[in-house]
Structure formats: C-alpha cells, structure tokens
Amino acid sequence: MGTPTTQMPTAAESRQNHAAQPFTAAPPRTAIEAIDLVKDYGEGSSVVHALRGVNVAFEQGRFTAIMGPSGSGKSTLMHTMSGLDGATSGRVMFEGHDLTKLGDKQLTLLRRTRIGFVFQSFNLLPMFTAEQNILMPLTLAGAKPDRQWFDLLVRTLGIQDRLGHRPNELSGGQQQRVAIARALITKPALVFADEPTGALDSVSSAEVLSFLKSSVKELGQTIIMVTHDPVAASYADRAIVFADGNIVADVDDPTAARMSELLMREREQATRGMGAVPLPEHKAQRLRGQA
Ligand SMILES: Nc1ncnc2c1ncn2[C@@H]1O[C@H](COP(=O)(O)OP(=O)(O)OP(=O)(O)O)[C@@H](O)[C@H]1O
C-alpha cells in the first residue's frame, strides 16, 4: 500500500472529481414570469392602477397561492398573465413568448393547449357526463385523448366511479374535481385557479385542495391559485400577498396563521385608505379612540 497523498489535486483532477460528484437538484425552472407589469383601467382622473409594475416568477412544479384584500389586483394579475386581458406596459414571459405581444388567435391557441383554468363556479357543461366534460378541450381541438393520462388523472382525483354522471348528479366537490381533471387533460404547462374552493363547504374544500396539491406533487403540475382563504393558501408551497397593485409579501411554506396575520394587516391598511403604508402611531391611536 502506498502512502496516502496529501497533495492538492491538479486543476484537471479537480474538474474530474467535480464531474464525478453526485447529481444535485437543478434549480427550479420558471413556468411564467411577469416583468414590470402595469395594468391601468380607465384614464385621466378616473384611472385605476390595478398593477403597479409587478415583478414575479412562478416556478415549474410548484403550487403558489395569491392572496390580498378585495381590489388589490389578484384577478388582474391572473387575467393579464394568462393573456385574457391586455397589459398597459411590461412583459409576460411564457415558454419563450412575450404574451403581451401575441395576437388574439395565438393567445387563444396557447390558452387552449398550454394553460388550464379552474373557476369558482366549476363551469361544467350540464348536458354532458363527467367524462365528456373532462375530454371537452380535446374534443374541441379534435385531438385524441391519452388514455393513460386520463386514467391517472381520474384516479388521482378519485372520480373514476363518477365518470358516467352529469354535473347535477355530483356534489360540489366532485364537480370541482371534474373541472380540475378537465383543466389538466391537455397537460398544460400551468393552471390558473381562481377561488377554486370559494363555492365549497370546508370538507369539499379540503378534498379539492388536497387534489390540487397532489397534482403538483405527483403529476408535476404548476398551479397558481387566487384565494381569500388562509387555510387554502396553507396547502400551497408559496404564497404571495398583494396590496394596492403591488406584491407586499412572498412566503415559502405558508401556514394559515401566518397568512391570516399578513392579510389582516393588509386589510386594516386598505380600510384606512393608506395602501401598504402604515399609519403613524398618533393617527392610529386617534382611530382607536385612544387620543
Ligand atoms: N374592468 C375593469 N374596469 C375598471 N376597473 C377595474 C376592472 N377590473 C378591475 N378593476 C379595478 O382594478 C382593481 C383591482 O381589481 P381586481 O379584480 O384585480 O382585484 P382582486 O384583488 O382580484 O379583488 P377581489 O378579491 O375582490 O376579486 C380594483 O380597484 C378594481 O375595481
């Protein structure tokens, strides 16, 4: 046996050793990104600044919740990022395209194939069965379903024994799960969910949120969800808080308690009409009747 060497490795050895090291997780890739995104409604003295230069990137394979007081710009962000509504200025980068530069036809195609939507009101077609509703985006596009993906989706969502039922024969929670399967059937790069549990009781909400979470963990889906409910946000990997057209908090692994606290703070400030700027203490005391 030779004496163990204590010499420093050469640059070439060092490169070789480096190459032989176990693979470390690649940094998450961005699914969609807003850059200096501005959206104004109206003009002149009646202008509403709904988004005031928002910069945010959403990573692939993550579940992000967007919260904030009413009127803070959550829906506007979702609508401008998905190209449903035009931006006043700024960019939205998605799969190498700036969506703010695309025409209506290109946007419609992109939305039909690459972006899924889940709404509070389910939006299922009442005369069709659950299976027909799920397959509708493919039927409309004249595309063949991938049966394996379909089976995996309905199994993950626990609706395999409800496929022959029409929406009025399903509970709210089951209808929302069908709507989620419909959003995922085209294997979209990302899904926008707008208050997906807003019309559900707490048990059905928990079911739907668990399924959204498992579609991220097990199917690698990217989900961006607007919600008013801190408990719903606690299912997400990340939560962003909006106030007055700006992002004022960005939290990893949110808990319901933390989100309630942040929301309460923003609601109080919004009620005082001071945006995200805290009131000076003497004014706060006056409002509380202490001065
Ligand atoms: N089509 C429109 N025309 C004029 N103003 C609008 C329009 N849509 C939204 N706004 C205004 O833009 C601001 C942001 O609205 P947005 O709907 O994005 O808020 P939100 O956070 O989603 O609210 P909520 O939680 O109540 O749904 C609000 O002041 C709203 O009144």
The ligand as a MOL file (V3000), in Angstrom:
LIG
                    3D

  0  0  0     0  0            999 V3000
M  V30 BEGIN CTAB
M  V30 COUNTS 31 33 0 0 0
M  V30 BEGIN ATOM
M  V30 1 N -62.7090 46.0200 -15.9680 0
M  V30 2 C -62.3650 46.9020 -15.0310 0
M  V30 3 N -62.5830 48.2090 -15.1950 0
M  V30 4 C -62.2220 49.1300 -14.2690 0
M  V30 5 N -61.6080 48.8150 -13.1120 0
M  V30 6 C -61.3620 47.5060 -12.8890 0
M  V30 7 C -61.7210 46.4860 -13.8230 0
M  V30 8 N -61.3310 45.2910 -13.3180 0
M  V30 9 C -60.7690 45.5520 -12.1210 0
M  V30 10 N -60.7780 46.8780 -11.8660 0
M  V30 11 C -60.2240 47.5590 -10.6730 0
M  V30 12 O -58.8600 47.1510 -10.5430 0
M  V30 13 C -58.5330 46.9500 -9.1680 0
M  V30 14 C -58.0320 45.5110 -8.9730 0
M  V30 15 O -59.1390 44.6460 -9.2010 0
M  V30 16 P -59.0250 43.0460 -9.0950 0
M  V30 17 O -60.3210 42.4790 -9.5670 0
M  V30 18 O -57.7920 42.6120 -9.7800 0
M  V30 19 O -58.8550 42.8530 -7.5310 0
M  V30 20 P -58.9090 41.4890 -6.6810 0
M  V30 21 O -57.7730 41.5620 -5.7380 0
M  V30 22 O -58.9830 40.3190 -7.5850 0
M  V30 23 O -60.2810 41.6870 -5.9030 0
M  V30 24 P -61.3450 40.5860 -5.3550 0
M  V30 25 O -60.6400 39.8440 -4.2620 0
M  V30 26 O -62.4520 41.4280 -4.8370 0
M  V30 27 O -61.7400 39.7250 -6.5000 0
M  V30 28 C -59.7950 47.2850 -8.3820 0
M  V30 29 O -59.7100 48.6200 -7.9540 0
M  V30 30 C -60.9110 47.1140 -9.3910 0
M  V30 31 O -62.0140 47.9290 -9.0850 0
M  V30 END ATOM
M  V30 BEGIN BOND
M  V30 1 1 1 2
M  V30 2 1 2 3
M  V30 3 2 2 7
M  V30 4 2 3 4
M  V30 5 1 4 5
M  V30 6 2 5 6
M  V30 7 1 6 7
M  V30 8 1 6 10
M  V30 9 1 7 8
M  V30 10 2 8 9
M  V30 11 1 9 10
M  V30 12 1 10 11
M  V30 13 1 11 12
M  V30 14 1 11 30
M  V30 15 1 12 13
M  V30 16 1 13 14
M  V30 17 1 13 28
M  V30 18 1 14 15
M  V30 19 1 15 16
M  V30 20 2 16 17
M  V30 21 1 16 18
M  V30 22 1 16 19
M  V30 23 1 19 20
M  V30 24 2 20 21
M  V30 25 1 20 22
M  V30 26 1 20 23
M  V30 27 1 23 24
M  V30 28 2 24 25
M  V30 29 1 24 26
M  V30 30 1 24 27
M  V30 31 1 28 29
M  V30 32 1 28 30
M  V30 33 1 30 31
M  V30 END BOND
M  V30 END CTAB
M  END
